Amino acid sequence: MKKVALITGGSSGIGLACALEFGHHGFAVAISGRNEASLQSALQQLKAEGVEAIAIQGDVGQEADCQRMVDLTVGAFGRLDVLINNAGISMRALFVEAQLDVLKQVMNINFWGTVYCTKFALPHVLKSAGSIIGISSIAGHKGLPARTGYSASKFAMNGFLEAIRIELRKTKVHVLLVSPGFVATNIRKAALVADGSAQAETPRNENDMLSAEYTAQEIYKAYTGRKRDLVLGRQGKLTIWLNKFFPAWLDGMVYKHLAAEKDSPLK
């Protein structure tokens, strides 16, 4: 029987790349997302690649939707081996100017979405001795100015999944935390600004970033190797290392780097 993966935020970017990568290695996949048109387009792409797949419209920020995603996946395929908590949203605004609802929305999707999906998926993953994977960020290791809500949500995700890993250490469940550097996806265009509207235009050069396809390949390798943590990109690895030994110096470098972005709210 095929192994089964449920991938949230699976209609584009890292999520879709993971669906293709795991599908090409024999998995049946369920992808979820909020936009039905994008989901159907992704589903057609998966099927054209010979991947057995279903698409489930839903919002990971809604507890009932997460329960339904898991139920429909298990109903369609009879099991669940891998949950990839990938759905996420970013923000870009100074905290002093940002509406609190912006931070709440980011936390609700990035953190609570991971909590809800993991809660409902875990009984099935325990049965299959499978994996819980969280797509975090370097922002979950180093707080990023003008991305307070995003950093907070990723720090929270990291702490939650690390605690889950320790709770499950006497089981055969594998927990993997993935921390990419900047990846060329739609997340920056969809990032929320101070009033909660979408940024619409990326402030960074997407051509200089890791590709979603490369990221998915590395995630699959880390999954098969049952790694605890995966940090991707030279910049990401260097950031984590420098933060251990030179945190104050790195604060200044992070500020300078992000202040150089196009239309940065940092002065």
MOLIN-V257212 format. One record per pair of residues at least 12 apart in sequence whose ideal C-beta (glycine too) atoms are under 7 Angstrom apart, sorted by the first residue. I is the first residue (numbers start at 1). GAP is how many residues later the second one is. If there is no record, write none. Layout:
I;GAP
I;GAP
This chain:
2;24
2;25
2;26
2;50
3;24
3;78
3;79
4;23
4;24
4;69
4;73
4;75
4;76
4;77
5;17
5;22
5;24
5;76
5;77
5;79
6;24
6;63
6;64
6;67
6;74
6;77
6;115
7;12
7;22
7;24
7;77
7;79
8;24
8;52
8;76
8;77
8;78
8;79
8;105
8;109
9;24
9;77
9;78
9;79
10;21
10;22
10;23
10;32
10;76
11;20
11;22
11;24
11;27
11;28
11;31
12;26
12;30
12;173
12;174
13;172
13;173
13;174
13;199
14;72
14;121
14;169
14;171
14;198
14;201
14;202
15;16
15;71
16;26
17;195
17;196
17;198
17;199
18;66
18;68
18;198
18;201
19;12
19;27
19;32
19;34
20;26
20;29
20;31
21;195
21;196
21;199
22;198
23;23
23;26
23;28
23;30
25;195
28;24
28;25
28;49
29;17
29;22
29;24
30;24
30;26
30;43
30;46
31;12
31;22
31;24
32;24
32;26
32;37
33;24
34;25
36;21
39;16
39;18
40;15
42;13
43;12
54;22
56;13
56;16
60;27
60;49
60;53
60;56
60;57
61;47
61;48
61;51
61;52
63;53
66;47
66;50
66;51
66;54
67;53
69;48
70;50
70;51
74;50
79;45
79;49
80;41
80;44
80;45
80;48
80;50
81;44
81;47
81;49
82;48
82;49
82;51
82;141
83;34
83;35
83;38
83;42
83;49
83;50
84;49
84;51
85;28
85;29
85;32
85;33
85;48
85;49
85;50
86;49
87;22
87;26
88;21
88;22
88;47
88;99
89;16
89;17
89;20
89;21
89;101
89;103
90;57
90;60
90;97
90;98
90;101
91;15
91;56
91;58
91;59
91;100
91;101
92;54
92;55
92;99
92;101
92;107
92;173
93;53
93;100
93;101
93;172
94;52
94;171
95;53
97;97
98;96
99;95
99;96
99;97
101;95
102;47
102;90
102;92
102;94
103;45
103;46
105;87
106;43
106;44
106;47
106;86
107;42
107;45
107;46
110;43
110;44
110;47
111;42
111;45
111;46
114;20
114;43
114;46
115;45
118;14
118;46
125;48
126;45
126;47
129;43
129;44
130;43
131;43
131;45
131;92
132;29
132;32
132;41
132;43
133;43
133;45
133;86
133;90
134;23
134;27
134;43
134;44
135;43
136;18
136;21
136;22
136;41
136;42
136;43
137;17
137;42
137;43
138;41
138;43
138;98
138;101
138;102
139;12
139;15
140;14
140;15
140;17
140;18
140;39
141;38
141;99
141;102
142;97
142;101
142;112
144;110
144;114
145;109
145;110
145;113
145;121
146;112
146;119
146;120
158;19
161;14
161;16
174;52
176;46
176;47
176;51
176;52
176;54
177;52
178;41
178;52
179;51
179;52
179;57
180;30
180;35
180;52
180;53
180;56
181;29
181;51
181;52
181;54
181;55
182;22
182;27
182;28
183;26
183;27
183;29
183;32
184;22
184;25
184;26
184;27
184;28
185;27
188;14
188;15
188;16
189;12
189;13
203;58
203;59
203;60
203;61
204;57
210;22
210;23
215;17
218;12
218;14
